[in-house]
Amino acid sequence: MEQHTELSPDVLRSRIRSGEIKFGGNRRLKIYGMLHCSSGKRMKQENRVFFKSEKEAIENKYRPCGHCMKAKYKLWKNKE
């Protein structure tokens, strides 16, 4: 997991293009989702984190986004 504020714009773009970063998340709300999610794009930079994989997000106790990952969110919600 990497903080958005710790990455320069060039490094961030490079890691997204190379596939090193595949998911974004909200550090305060503990939610992860797709990089193209409109909900994720609106969050404050200081709350944004990035993950290499969905497994990494889940291991860090993040839940799926209800906007861009509806099916996975419903599965998560039904487990609660």
N, C-alpha and C positions, 0 to 999 in steps of 0.2 A: 504494500500500500504506500502510495506516495502523495504528499500534499501538493496541491496546485501551486501554492505560494513558494514552494521550494524549487520549482521548475521554470526555467526561462521559456518564453514562447517558442524559440527555435528548437530547444530540446524536446518540449512537449509535442510539437508537430512531428518531429523526427520519430519519436517513440510511438505515436499513433500510426504513422505511415508504415513503420516496420512491424507493427502488430504487437509490440511490447506492452501497449496499453490498449485494453479492449472495453473496459467498463469504467464508468464514473460513479461517484457516490457522494452522499452528504454526510459529513463527519458527525454533525450534531444530531441528525435524525436517524442515522444508521440505515440509510436506504441506498441501494445501488441500482443502476440501470444502464441502458445503452447510451453511447456517446451522443447520438443524434436526438435524444429525448428533449422535447421542448421544456419540460419541467426541470430537468437537470441543467439546461442552459441558463435558466433564470436564477440559479442559486448563487450566493456570494462566493467569491473566489476563496476566501479564508475558510469556508466550510467544505470546499470541494476536494475530494481525494480520487485517486485513480488506482485501478486494479489490473493486473495482468490477465486474470481469469475470473470466471464466476466462482470457481472453487475458493479462490483467495478471498473474495468478498464474503462468502458464506462462513469461511473459517474465522473471519473477523467480526462475526455476529451481525452482518448487515442483512436486511430483508429486500426482496425484489420490489421494484417500483410498480405501483398500481397503474401507472399511465402507459409506459412503454413495454412492460412485461406482464400483461394482464393475466395470462394463463399461469405463470409461475407465482404471481402474487396470490391468485385464488388458491393454489395448492398450499402456499405458505399460510394463508389466512385460515384455511380449513384445519391445519395442524394445531393451531392455537386453541 
